[in-house]
Amino acid sequence: MRVRAAILLVGVFTACAPAARGPRSPEFGSQGVVFRLRAPAARLVQVSGSWDVNFALRGRDWTRFTRVGRMQDDDRDGVWECTVTLGPGRYEYSFWVDGRFWEVDPQNPERAPDGRGGVVSLLVVP
């Protein structure tokens, strides 16, 4: 009984602990909007968004040859980064990790429905 109580307490305290801070994303920079995702085990990360320059990931299946929106981790710290020049507007985006799964931006709490029962990250550029 004590073991169960201890496990329960650990679970409660873990759930109440503040979330680890990740890389700031999206961030407005002098060159455009910087998207970042912490994914240390990933081999390829892409940002797919509703802006025109990302046409190759919109409306088509991803293939291992698609490179539009490819993010970089040049310093190999596990944080992938990509800068996109965007004009004023409302944009939806997600990260495509290793060609296997989609991930919303964990650092951006703004969400929008994706039209398929899920959600995507939402960005408004003033």
ROZANU-226205 format. One record per residue (C-alpha): residue number from 1; residue in one letter; x, y, z. Coordinates in steps of 0.1 Angstrom, whole numbers, plus 5000, padded with zeros to 4 digits. Example, Ala and Ser with C-alpha at 12.3 -4.5 7.8 and 13.67 -1.06 7.14 Angstrom:
residues 2
KOLDO|seq|type|east|north|up
KOLDO|1|a|5123|4955|5078 .
KOLDO|2|s|5137|4989|5071 .
END
This chain:
residues 126
KOLDO|seq|type|east|north|up
KOLDO|1|m|5000|5000|5000 .
KOLDO|2|r|5029|5024|5008 .
KOLDO|3|v|5045|5017|4974 .
KOLDO|4|r|5012|5026|4956 .
KOLDO|5|a|5009|5058|4977 .
KOLDO|6|a|5045|5068|4969 .
KOLDO|7|i|5040|5062|4932 .
KOLDO|8|l|5008|5082|4933 .
KOLDO|9|l|5026|5111|4950 .
KOLDO|10|v|5054|5111|4925 .
KOLDO|11|g|5029|5112|4897 .
KOLDO|12|v|5010|5141|4912 .
KOLDO|13|f|5042|5161|4918 .
KOLDO|14|t|5055|5153|4883 .
KOLDO|15|a|5023|5165|4868 .
KOLDO|16|c|5024|5197|4887 .
KOLDO|17|a|5060|5205|4878 .
KOLDO|18|p|5064|5233|4853 .
KOLDO|19|a|5070|5222|4817 .
KOLDO|20|a|5106|5224|4806 .
KOLDO|21|r|5113|5255|4786 .
KOLDO|22|g|5120|5248|4750 .
KOLDO|23|p|5134|5269|4722 .
KOLDO|24|r|5114|5300|4714 .
KOLDO|25|s|5091|5295|4685 .
KOLDO|26|p|5078|5311|4664 .
KOLDO|27|e|5100|5342|4668 .
KOLDO|28|f|5100|5373|4647 .
KOLDO|29|g|5135|5381|4636 .
KOLDO|30|s|5151|5406|4612 .
KOLDO|31|q|5152|5379|4584 .
KOLDO|32|g|5116|5367|4589 .
KOLDO|33|v|5098|5343|4612 .
KOLDO|34|v|5121|5317|4629 .
KOLDO|35|f|5105|5283|4636 .
KOLDO|36|r|5122|5260|4661 .
KOLDO|37|l|5116|5225|4673 .
KOLDO|38|r|5136|5206|4699 .
KOLDO|39|a|5139|5171|4685 .
KOLDO|40|p|5173|5157|4694 .
KOLDO|41|a|5167|5122|4680 .
KOLDO|42|a|5153|5134|4647 .
KOLDO|43|r|5172|5130|4614 .
KOLDO|44|l|5150|5153|4593 .
KOLDO|45|v|5126|5180|4604 .
KOLDO|46|q|5105|5201|4581 .
KOLDO|47|v|5080|5229|4588 .
KOLDO|48|s|5049|5227|4567 .
KOLDO|49|g|5027|5258|4565 .
KOLDO|50|s|5000|5275|4546 .
KOLDO|51|w|5023|5300|4530 .
KOLDO|52|d|5029|5298|4493 .
KOLDO|53|v|5066|5288|4494 .
KOLDO|54|n|5057|5255|4511 .
KOLDO|55|f|5036|5243|4482 .
KOLDO|56|a|5053|5209|4480 .
KOLDO|57|l|5040|5198|4514 .
KOLDO|58|r|5004|5211|4508 .
KOLDO|59|g|4979|5187|4493 .
KOLDO|60|r|5005|5159|4486 .
KOLDO|61|d|5019|5130|4505 .
KOLDO|62|w|5054|5136|4519 .
KOLDO|63|t|5082|5116|4503 .
KOLDO|64|r|5118|5112|4514 .
KOLDO|65|f|5128|5135|4485 .
KOLDO|66|t|5107|5165|4496 .
KOLDO|67|r|5129|5193|4510 .
KOLDO|68|v|5107|5224|4510 .
KOLDO|69|g|5106|5239|4545 .
KOLDO|70|r|5136|5218|4556 .
KOLDO|71|m|5149|5228|4590 .
KOLDO|72|q|5185|5227|4601 .
KOLDO|73|d|5204|5217|4632 .
KOLDO|74|d|5238|5229|4622 .
KOLDO|75|d|5252|5230|4658 .
KOLDO|76|r|5237|5195|4666 .
KOLDO|77|d|5221|5207|4698 .
KOLDO|78|g|5188|5190|4690 .
KOLDO|79|v|5171|5223|4681 .
KOLDO|80|w|5160|5224|4645 .
KOLDO|81|e|5155|5258|4629 .
KOLDO|82|c|5141|5274|4598 .
KOLDO|83|t|5135|5311|4589 .
KOLDO|84|v|5107|5320|4566 .
KOLDO|85|t|5099|5354|4552 .
KOLDO|86|l|5061|5360|4557 .
KOLDO|87|g|5040|5390|4550 .
KOLDO|88|p|5010|5400|4572 .
KOLDO|89|g|4984|5373|4576 .
KOLDO|90|r|4972|5342|4594 .
KOLDO|91|y|4992|5310|4589 .
KOLDO|92|e|4988|5275|4600 .
KOLDO|93|y|5018|5252|4604 .
KOLDO|94|s|5030|5219|4617 .
KOLDO|95|f|5064|5201|4619 .
KOLDO|96|w|5070|5169|4599 .
KOLDO|97|v|5095|5148|4618 .
KOLDO|98|d|5115|5120|4601 .
KOLDO|99|g|5087|5115|4575 .
KOLDO|100|r|5068|5096|4602 .
KOLDO|101|f|5046|5120|4622 .
KOLDO|102|w|5033|5155|4625 .
KOLDO|103|e|5038|5176|4655 .
KOLDO|104|v|5023|5210|4665 .
KOLDO|105|d|5047|5236|4679 .
KOLDO|106|p|5049|5229|4716 .
KOLDO|107|q|5061|5265|4723 .
KOLDO|108|n|5031|5281|4706 .
KOLDO|109|p|4998|5276|4724 .
KOLDO|110|e|4977|5290|4695 .
KOLDO|111|r|4959|5262|4676 .
KOLDO|112|a|4934|5258|4648 .
KOLDO|113|p|4915|5228|4635 .
KOLDO|114|d|4932|5210|4607 .
KOLDO|115|g|4900|5199|4590 .
KOLDO|116|r|4906|5162|4597 .
KOLDO|117|g|4898|5161|4634 .
KOLDO|118|g|4932|5173|4646 .
KOLDO|119|v|4949|5206|4652 .
KOLDO|120|v|4977|5227|4637 .
KOLDO|121|s|4997|5256|4652 .
KOLDO|122|l|4985|5290|4643 .
KOLDO|123|l|5006|5321|4637 .
KOLDO|124|v|4993|5357|4630 .
KOLDO|125|v|5018|5380|4615 .
KOLDO|126|p|5007|5417|4620 .
END
